[in-house]
Amino acid sequence: KTKMTALVAAMRKLLTIINTMLAKGENWNPKLT
């Protein structure tokens, strides 16, 4: 169950980053990760 919690946390973090970039109208840049 610990792995699942970590996975969910990572997914939410990634979604937040994607939402922020979409809001700013920026293109995905792998170099920023």
N, C-alpha and C positions, 0 to 999 in steps of 0.2 A: 504493500500500500504506500510505502514511502516513495518508491520510484514513481508511482502514479501522481503523487502530489507534486513531486519535482517536475514531472512532465507538464502537468497543468500550469504550474507557475511559469515555466519556460514558454509555453504556448501563449499565455496571457501577455507576457512581456513582449513577445514577438508581435502579437496582434496590436499592442499599444504602439509599438514602433511603426508598424504599417499604417495604422490609423492616423498617426501624426504626420507621416510623409504624404498620405493622400490628402490630408487637410491642407498641407502646405503646397500641394501640387508638385511635389518633387518626384523625380524618377528613382527607382530602386538602384542603390549604389552598393554593391557587395563590399567595396573597400571600407565602408563605414562600420561594418559589423565587427 
